[in-house]
């Protein structure tokens, strides 16, 4: 494994239309300064929408022939669940700012980013007071999410795809019916 970041979390919007507004919003990484110590160089200009930035993370890139980078956003009504494995070169201000601007349209929640080699965990919080980006520690409840991400990455690599891979259900073979044993016919009493 090279250097990746596991990404997971949930963002709740006031309604499905707000989630759509988020995807259409322009990303402005220079608006946030509490993460300057984690990144070098210029934050870049705000010229892409959230949807355009996130589209760059959907393409499949395989590393070590056993892992696939991916980003999955599942929307259920006004909630979006984020899960993925992102290459370290993709872990930048522009990527993070896509999630931060969710707060501008009422998004609330958190997205976590864990370095695959254990070199750091960061938590991006979105709430009514704005957003914050800080170092964090992983909780037992997060272990299920990280295990799923690594398993999903391996499944996608094995299948050679960036699309979700469903576990194939094991087909149960119907049990062979044994012919019923014939009971010996009752003898009729002789008259």
C-alpha positions in Angstrom: 0.0 0.0 0.0 1.3 3.5 -0.8 0.1 6.6 0.9 -3.7 7.0 0.9 -6.4 8.6 2.9 -9.5 6.8 4.0 -12.5 9.1 3.9 -15.8 8.6 5.6 -18.7 10.5 7.2 -22.2 11.9 6.8 -23.6 15.2 5.9 -27.3 16.0 6.6 -28.9 18.8 4.6 -32.1 20.6 5.5 -33.7 19.1 2.4 -32.8 17.3 -0.9 -32.7 20.6 -2.8 -30.0 21.9 -0.5 -27.9 18.8 -1.3 -28.3 19.7 -5.0 -27.3 23.2 -4.3 -24.1 21.9 -2.6 -23.1 19.9 -5.7 -23.6 23.1 -7.8 -21.7 25.4 -5.5 -18.3 26.8 -6.4 -15.4 25.5 -4.3 -13.4 28.2 -2.6 -10.4 26.6 -0.7 -8.8 30.1 0.0 -11.7 30.9 2.3 -10.4 28.6 5.0 -7.2 29.2 6.9 -7.4 26.7 9.9 -5.7 24.1 7.8 -2.8 26.1 6.4 -0.3 24.2 8.6 -1.3 20.9 6.9 -0.8 22.1 3.3 2.0 23.9 1.5 1.5 26.1 -1.6 -1.3 28.2 -2.8 -4.9 27.2 -2.0 -5.9 27.7 -5.6 -8.7 29.7 -7.2 -12.4 28.9 -6.9 -13.2 27.9 -10.4 -14.8 24.4 -10.1 -18.1 23.2 -8.7 -18.4 20.6 -6.0 -19.6 18.1 -8.6 -16.6 18.8 -10.9 -14.1 18.3 -8.1 -15.7 15.1 -6.9 -15.9 13.7 -10.4 -12.1 13.7 -10.5 -12.1 11.1 -7.7 -14.5 8.7 -9.3 -12.0 7.3 -11.9 -10.4 4.0 -11.0 -6.7 4.0 -10.3 -5.2 0.8 -9.0 -2.2 0.6 -6.7 -0.3 -2.5 -5.8 -2.8 -4.5 -7.9 -4.8 -5.1 -4.7 -6.4 -1.7 -4.0 -8.5 0.7 -5.9 -9.0 4.4 -5.2 -12.6 5.4 -5.1 -15.0 7.9 -3.7 -18.6 6.9 -3.1 -21.4 9.4 -2.2 -24.7 7.8 -1.3 -27.6 10.2 -1.1 -30.8 9.2 0.7 -33.2 12.1 0.7 -31.3 14.9 2.4 -28.4 12.8 3.8 -25.2 12.0 2.0 -22.9 9.3 3.2 -19.2 9.6 2.1 -16.8 6.7 1.9 -13.7 6.2 -0.1 -10.0 5.7 -0.5 -8.1 8.7 -1.9 -4.5 8.9 -3.0 -2.4 11.3 -1.0 -2.0 13.6 -4.0 -5.7 14.0 -4.1 -5.9 14.9 -0.4 -5.6 18.7 -0.9 -7.4 21.9 0.0 -9.7 21.7 -3.0 -10.9 18.2 -2.1 -11.5 19.2 1.5 -13.2 22.5 0.6 -15.8 20.6 -1.4 -17.1 19.2 1.9 -16.6 22.5 3.8 -18.9 24.4 1.5 -21.7 22.1 2.4 -22.2 24.2 5.5 -22.9 27.2 3.3 -26.2 25.5 2.2 -27.1 24.2 5.6 -25.1 20.9 5.7 -24.3 19.5 9.1 -22.2 16.6 10.1 -18.6 15.4 9.9 -16.2 13.9 7.5 -13.1 12.1 8.7 -9.8 11.6 6.8 -7.4 8.9 8.1 -3.9 8.5 6.7 -3.4 4.8 5.8 -0.1 4.5 7.6 -1.6 6.0 10.8 0.2 9.3 10.4 -2.8 11.3 11.2 -6.6 11.5 11.4 -8.4 14.7 10.7 -12.0 15.6 11.4 -14.0 18.2 9.4 -17.0 19.4 11.4 -19.9 21.1 9.8 -22.4 22.8 12.1 -24.4 25.9 12.6 -21.3 27.8 13.8 -19.5 27.1 10.6 -16.8 24.6 9.9 -13.6 23.4 11.7 -10.7 21.2 10.6 -8.7 19.6 13.3 -6.6 16.5 14.2 -8.7 13.8 15.8 -8.6 10.4 17.2 -10.4 7.4 15.9 -13.2 5.8 17.9 -14.3 2.2 18.0 -17.4 3.2 16.0 -15.1 4.4 13.1 -13.4 1.0 12.8 -16.4 -0.5 10.9 -16.2 2.3 8.4 -12.5 2.0 7.8 -12.7 -1.8 7.5 -15.6 -1.5 4.9 -13.5 1.0 2.9 -10.5 -1.3 2.7 -12.6 -4.3 1.8 -14.5 -2.4 -0.8 -11.3 -1.1 -2.4 -9.9 -4.7 -2.5 -13.2 -6.0 -4.0 -13.1 -3.3 -6.7 -9.5 -4.0 -7.5 -10.2 -7.7 -7.8 -13.1 -7.0 -10.2 -11.2 -4.4 -12.1 -13.8 -1.7 -11.7 -14.4 1.5 -9.8 -18.1 0.7 -9.5 -19.5 -0.8 -6.3 -19.1 -4.6 -6.2 -21.9 -6.5 -4.6 -20.9 -9.7 -2.8 -22.3 -12.6 -4.8 -24.9 -14.4 -2.8 -24.1 -18.0 -2.3 -26.7 -20.0 -4.1 -28.0 -22.9 -2.0 -28.5 -26.0 -3.9 -31.9 -27.5 -3.2 -31.6 -30.6 -1.1 -32.2 -33.7 -3.1 -35.4 -35.3 -2.1 -35.1 -38.8 -1.2 -37.9 -41.0 -2.3 -40.2 -41.8 0.5 -39.8 -45.3 1.8 -42.7 -47.3 1.0 -44.3 -48.8 4.0 -45.2 -52.4 3.7 -48.8 -52.9 2.9 -50.9 -54.0 5.8 -52.0 -57.5 5.4 -55.7 -58.0 5.6 -56.7 -60.6 8.0 -57.9 -63.8 6.4 -61.5 -64.7 6.7 
